[in-house]
Amino acid sequence: MLDLDGVVYLGRDAVPGAPEALRQAVERGVRLAYVTNNASRTPGAIAQHLSALGAPASAADVVTSAQAAARLVAERVEPGAAVLVVGGMGLRSALRAHRLRPVSTAMDAPAAVVQGIAPHLSYGLLAEGALAVRQGALFVAANADSTMPTGRGEMPGNGAMIRVIATATGVEPIVAGKPEPPLHREAMLRTGARRPLLVGDRLDTDIEGATNAGVDSLLVLTGVASPLDLLTAAPRHRPTYVAADLSALHRPYPRVQRNGDRWVCRGWIARWDGGRLRLDGQGEAIDGLRAASAATWEAVGGGRADEDAVKAVLGSSLPGRVLSTRIPST
C-alpha cells in the first residue's frame, strides 16, 4: 500500500527510479495499491497520471481519502442527502458513488460539509462551508496534512486549509485520511489485503497510520521526512523499515543487530555515549541511519531524542561519511 506524493511522484514528476521499482514488483507477483490522502482527483485521473509516469496502475488500484470520507459521510446521513463539497472532483465523484448529492452552497441545507485540497479553492466556497457547519452540518475533512510535497517544495496542505472553517465555527472536523482509521479501513475493504506493507514518506500520517492499524511500514526518504526526523521520532512515528527509495523493495533488508551497547548494521556501528549518539563505519549511508535509529530508539524508549544529541552523526563528525549528503535530500 503505497502513498503517492513524495513516494511515487513529486508534483507531476516521478520520483527517480520509482516507476521501475513498481513495475519490477508487479512482475514478481506483488499486488500494489496506491493509498493517498490527496482527495483532489478521481482514482481514474490518478491512475492515468501514474501510467503516464510508467508506473503500473488502474483506477481499481487507487484508494483515496475522498473515498474514505464519502463512506464516512454515507454511514452518518440519509441516502441522497446533499453534501457541500469544499474541494475538487475527487470528492464529488466519491460522494456520487455513495448516492449522495454534491452541492456548492449552504442554501441547499446540506447534511454534511466535506473538505479536501483543491488547486483553486476559493474564499467563497470556504465561506459557504463555514455557514453550513454553523447551521449544524456534519464537518468531515479528507485529511489533515499540514503540508504536501511538490516539485517546488512543501506547499500548504488540507490540514492548513481546514483551519479556516474550524476557526470560524469552533467545530473540529472528523478526519478520514491517514493517520486516522477510515482510510486504512477503506483500503482493506477494497483490496482484501491481510498483511499489507504501508509505504510512505511522512512520519505523522503514513507511519503513524500504520502504527494505528498494527501493520508493518516502510519509510522512504524521497519526500517529507528527513534523517533527523527519523532519529527524533516518537514511538508512534517509528517505521518497521527504512530505505532511501523504492528500489529497496528488491534488495535484501539488512538486520540491525545488538552487540552489548552497540547496534550494528553491515559496516556501521552506533552507540550512545555520554548522552550523545556515536556512529562510525563505512558503506551505504542508509545502513548507518538504520543502526543509528535502532540505537537511539532503544536509548530513549518511549520518549524522543534531543536533536542536539543526534545531530553530530549527520554533520562533520564523520568526515567523508556525512549521512545528510549521501541520503536524498527533501
Protein Blocks (a to p, Z undefined) as FASTA:
>chain_A
ZZfehplpghjbccehklmmmmmmmmnopacddddfblkbcfklmmmmmmmnopacdfkl
pccfklmmmmmmmmmmcehiacddeddfklmmmmmmnopacdfbfklopabdcddddfkl
cfklmmmmmmmmmnopacddfblcfbdcdfkbccddfklmmmmmmmmnopacddfbdcbf
klmmmmmmmnopabdcdddfbfklmmmmmmmnopacdddfkbmbcfklmmmpcfklpcfb
dcfblmlmmgccdddddehjaccehjbccddeehiacdededjfklmmmmmmmmmmmmno
maccdfklmmmmmmmklghiafklmgccZZ
